[in-house]
C-alpha cells in the first residue's frame, strides 16, 4: 500500500511540474519528458503524468510547433 501511495505521489509531483512548465510556454512532448526526468522524477511517473497532460489537451506537439515557428518568425 505504501509503495502504491509513493507511486501516485510521484506521478502527481511530475504532473504538477509539467503543468508549471507548460504555463510558461508550450513544450514538445519529448522535451518536457526529458526535462521532468532531469528534475529528477521517476521515468514511469513522468510517462503517467504526460499521459494525463495529453489527455487534458495541455501538451500538444502541433501547438508547440506553431508557437515555435511564430516566435522564430517574429525575431526575423
C-alpha positions as CSV (number, residue, x, y, z in Angstrom):
1,X,0.0,0.0,0.0
2,X,2.8,2.4,0.9
3,X,4.6,1.7,-2.4
4,X,1.4,2.5,-4.3
5,X,0.9,5.7,-2.5
6,X,4.5,6.8,-3.2
7,X,4.0,5.9,-6.9
8,X,0.9,8.1,-7.0
9,X,2.7,10.9,-5.2
10,X,5.5,10.7,-7.8
11,X,3.0,10.9,-10.6
12,X,1.3,13.9,-9.0
13,X,4.6,15.7,-8.5
14,X,5.6,15.1,-12.1
15,X,2.2,16.2,-13.3
16,X,2.4,19.5,-11.3
17,X,5.9,20.2,-12.5
18,X,4.7,19.6,-16.1
19,X,1.8,22.0,-15.6
20,X,4.1,24.6,-14.3
21,X,6.5,24.2,-17.3
22,X,3.6,24.4,-19.7
23,X,2.2,27.5,-18.0
24,X,5.4,29.3,-19.2
25,X,5.1,28.3,-22.8
26,X,4.1,25.3,-25.0
27,X,6.7,22.5,-25.0
28,X,7.1,19.4,-27.2
29,X,6.2,16.1,-25.6
30,X,9.8,14.7,-25.6
31,X,11.4,17.9,-24.5
32,X,9.0,18.0,-21.5
33,X,9.7,14.4,-20.8
34,X,13.5,15.0,-20.8
35,X,13.1,18.0,-18.5
36,X,10.9,16.2,-16.0
37,X,13.3,13.2,-15.8
38,X,16.2,15.6,-15.2
39,X,14.3,17.1,-12.2
40,X,14.6,14.0,-11.2
41,X,11.1,12.4,-11.4
42,X,11.0,8.6,-12.0
43,X,10.5,7.9,-15.7
44,X,7.4,5.8,-15.0
45,X,5.8,8.7,-13.1
46,X,6.8,11.1,-15.9
47,X,5.2,8.9,-18.5
48,X,1.9,8.7,-16.5
49,X,2.0,12.5,-15.9
50,X,2.5,13.1,-19.6
51,X,-0.4,10.9,-20.5
52,X,-2.6,12.9,-18.1
53,X,-1.4,16.2,-19.6
54,X,-2.0,14.9,-23.2
55,X,-5.5,13.6,-22.3
56,X,-6.4,17.0,-20.9
57,X,-5.1,18.7,-24.0
58,X,-2.4,20.5,-22.1
59,X,0.5,19.1,-24.1
60,X,0.3,19.2,-27.9
61,X,3.2,18.9,-30.3
62,X,1.3,20.8,-33.0
63,X,0.7,23.7,-30.7
64,X,4.3,23.7,-29.7
65,X,5.4,23.7,-33.4
66,X,3.1,26.7,-34.2
67,X,4.4,28.6,-31.2
68,X,8.0,27.8,-32.1
69,X,7.6,28.9,-35.7
70,X,5.8,32.1,-34.7
71,X,8.4,33.0,-32.2
72,X,11.2,32.5,-34.6
73,X,9.4,34.4,-37.4
74,X,8.9,37.4,-35.0
75,X,12.6,37.5,-34.3
76,X,13.5,37.9,-38.0
